[in-house]
Amino acid sequence: MAEISAKQVQELRRKTGAGMMDCKKALKQNDGDIEKSIEWLRQKGIASAGKKSDRVAAEGLVDTYIEPSGRVGNLLEVNCQTDFVARNEAFKSLVQSLAKQASKSDSVDSLLSSAYVEDESIKVEEYIKQMIAQLGENMRVRRFVSFSLEEGKQGIVDSYIHTGGRVGVLVELACDSDSAATNEDFKTLARNIAMQIAACPNVEYVSTDQIPTDIVQKEKEIEMGRDDLAKKPDNIKEKIVQGRIDKRLKEMTLVDQPFIRDQSIAVEDLIKQTSKALGTKIQINRFVRYILGEGIEKQEDNFADEVAALGGK
């Protein structure tokens, strides 16, 4: 059996929120394999399917820009080291400007090598270096995404920023008429759906038919291995598992969520109501959610060592 390190236990705890002893036991049962240990904990009912402490905090801002036409929109994350700099007006201005010009690039590298929208005499990368020197803190453009409606297609791209730039959403809705695309009720629907996505961190897909087969199969394997089903007859076990899987898949999909402004209806019902009122077919094409610092390991400085270093020890 592989020796289990404290670092492995810490990582598993961070990803599942399970207790230390449960994580250690899971790792021992699965020869130190993190992913198998996560599945083992879920089968035991100790860890949930949702992402928990996996979202390690890192500072900076998430911001968006929607072009006046409503057909193109960008979502961007820029990181820095402290919340103090994240609240600095110069840093905020930088992030807003980069969100505005992101649609003209196809990668972070190409964005960095392009002319800065506020001063085309300098490259974005060089401007960021100047900002680093000015604010005395490292920063980087981590990621961005751009949505653009296909030529000849009708709809809208909208966004929503929550908790002061710590959560950002970009969403694209389609309809089949020009009049509907510019209707205020359609715009309100897009904004409400963007807010819904921000409020549902475990939602990953628009609808269940978009969930990959391998993920569905993995969920079935996890449910089939749960201890509470071990003594059930196969036919009963299959029905229970299917019911659990159906419930789990709906938890992952946007249209099946209760609408945040009216819990008596689902998002799918809200779309149908708006479609009927506007006389047009409406569908959610795609969405992206950024959570600031998601997946980044934040450096933890040893305060005692820092004090010793400052004292010349």
N, C-alpha and C positions, 0 to 999 in steps of 0.2 A: 504493500500500500504506500502511495506517495506521501511524503512528509508535507503537512499543511502549514504554510507560513502565516504569520499575523497579517501580512499584506494581502494575501488571498482572502482571508476572512473579512478584512476591512472592505475590499472591493465588492465582495458578495453582499455585505451589509448595505453598502452604498447603493447597489443596484436593486435590492429587494426590500430594504427596510426591515428585514427579519432580525431576530436576536442573535447575539454573538455565538451562543452555544448551538443554536439551530444551524447557523451558517457553517460552523466548524464540522458539525455532524454531516451536513449535506455534502461538503467538500470531501470528507473521508469516504462517504458512500459512493462518490463519483470520481475518485482518484484525482481530485484537485481540478476537475474540469468545471469552469465557471458556468457555462451555458447549461450543461447537464444538471448542475447543482440548482440553478434557477428553476428548471423544470421539476426537479425532485421536490423543492420547497413548495412549488405551486400544487403538485399532486397531494402533498400533505396538508394543503390549505393554510400554509404558513406565510406564503407570499402571494400577492395579487398579480394579475396580468398587466396592470398599468405600470408605466414608468414612474418611479418615485424619486429617490435621492440620486438617481442617475444624472439629474440636472444640476451639476455642480455650478455654483454661481461664479461669474466673471463679470467685471464691470464694463461699462460702455453704453451704447445705445442701439436700439433697433428703430429704424425709421422707414417711411414710405413716401413715394411720390406718384401721383396720378396725373397724367397729362390732361389738359383741359378737354380734350375730345372724349375722355372717359374710356378710351379703347386700349390704352397702354398704361401699365403701372409697374412699379418696382418696389421691392422689399429688400432692405439691406441691414447688415449688422457690422458695426465697427467696435472693436474692443479697446479698452485702456486698462490701466492698473488699479485705479481707485474711483470711487463714487464722486470724490471731490472734482476730479477732472471731467467725469461724465456730465456733471452739472455746469461745467464752464461754458459760457456762451460761445467762445471761439470753437470749442469742440463740437457743440451742437450745430453750429453753422457749417462746419466741415461735413458732418454726417448728412445734413439736409442737402447740401450741394452734391455730394456723391450719390445720394439716393436719386437725385434729379437726373444725373447723367448716366446712371447705370445701364439703362436700356440700350446705350450705344456700344456696349461692350459685351463679349460673350464669356468672359471669365474674369476672375479677380486680377490675374496677371495683365490682361489687356486693359482693364480699367486703370491699373496703376501706371501703365506705360502711356496712357492717353493724356491729352492736354486737359488741365484742370478747368472746369467750366467757368469758374469765377476769375481766372487769370490764365489765358491760353498760352502765355509766354513760358509757363512752367508745367512740368509733368505732375500728375497726381502724386506719384511716389516722392518726388522732391518736395512738394508742398507739405506732405505728411511729415517728412524729416524736419522741415522748418517748424512745424507744430510741435514735434517731439522736443526740439531744442527750446521752444518758447514755453511749453508747459512742464518741461522736466519729467516727462513720463512716456514710457513706450506705448505705442498704439499700433493697431493693424486693422486693415479691412479683412474681415473673416469670410464673409459670404454675401451673395445677393442673388435674387431671382427676378426675372422680368416676364410679365404676361402681356401678350399682344393679341387682340382678336384677329382672326383670320380675315383676309380681304374678302369683302362681300358678305360676311357674317354680321349679324346684329347682336348687340348685348352690351355688357358693361364690365369694366374692371374696377374694383373698389378695394379699400383697405381699412384697417382699424389698428390703432396703437393703444395699448392698455398699460396701466401702471407706470406712466412716465417714461415709456420707451423700453420697458423690460419684456414686453410681449408684442409681437406684430403679426398681422395677418394680411394676406393678399388673396383675393378671390375673383373668379371670373364666372359670370352668368351669361347665358345665351337666351335669346328670344327670337321670334321670327317676323318682327315688323319694326320699321323705323320709329313709328309713333310710340310703341311700347318701350323701346330702348331709351327714349328721352323722357318718359313719363316719371313723375315724382314718386309714384307708388312703387315703380320698379327700382328706382334708386334707393328708396327706403328699404325695400326687400334686400337689396345687395348689402347695405350697411348693417342691417339686422343679422344677416347670415355671417358677415365678417365678425361681428361681436359674438355670435354663437360659437364660432370656431375658436375664438380666443378663450371662451369660457369652458371649453371641452377639451382639455389637454390630451385625453386618451383617444380622441377621434383622429383616425388616420386616412379614412377613405370616404368618398361621397356616398356610396351605397354598397350593399353586400356583394353585388355582382362584380365589383372592382377588386375584391379581396383575392389575392393569388391563391391558387389551389394548395401550394405547399404550406401556406400559413393555416389554412383550414384543416389540413391533414395533421399538422403539428398540434393544433388545439384539440383535435380528436384523440391523439395519442396521449396527451396530458390528462384529459378527462377520463379516458379508459383506464389509466393507471392509478386513479385516486383510490385511497384505502376504503372509503365508504361504499364502494361498488364491488369490492372483492368477492363477496358472497352472493351477489345478485345473479339470477339466471340470465343467460346471454340475451334473451329477447327483451327482458326488462331493462337490462343494463344498456342495451342499444338505444332504447327510447329515452332513458334518462340522459344519456350522453348527448343525443341529438338535441334535446331540449336545452341543455346547458350550452351547447355549441351555438345554437341559434341565438340565445341570449347574449353570449359573449361577442358574436359577430356584430350584433346590433349595437353593442357598446362601442364598437370601433368605427361606426358609420355615422356620417353627419345627418342624413335625412331621417334617421330613426330616433334622433335625440328629441326630448321634450323641448319645445321652444322656450327660450329663457324669459320671454315677456308674457307668455301664456302657457303654463305647464299642462293645460288640458289638451293641447294639440302638439303634434310632432312637426318638425321642420318640413317634412314632406307635405303635410296638410297645409302649412302656411304657403308653400309654393303653389299648390293646387288652387288655393283661394285667390291668390294674386293673379295666377294665370287666367282663371275664370273671369275675374273683374276686368282684366285688361284685354281679354279676347285673344290671347296669344299663348303659345307653348313656351314655358320657361324651364330651364334646367341649369344645374350647377356643373360647369365644365371641369373645374379644378380649383384647388386651393393649396396654400402653403402657410404654415405657422412657424415663426421663429421665436424661440424663448432665449433671452439673453444669456450667454454663457453655457448653453445646453451642451453637455458632454465635455466641457473644458475642465481639466484638473487645475484648480486654483492653487497657486503656490502658498504654502503655509510656512512663514518665517518663524524661526525659534527666537523668541524675544530675549531670552537670556544670552544667547550667542550674539545677538545684535547689540545689546548693551555692552557686552565684553569687547566687541569689535570697536565700538565707538570710544571705549576707554583705553584702547591701545593694548589690550591684553592678548 
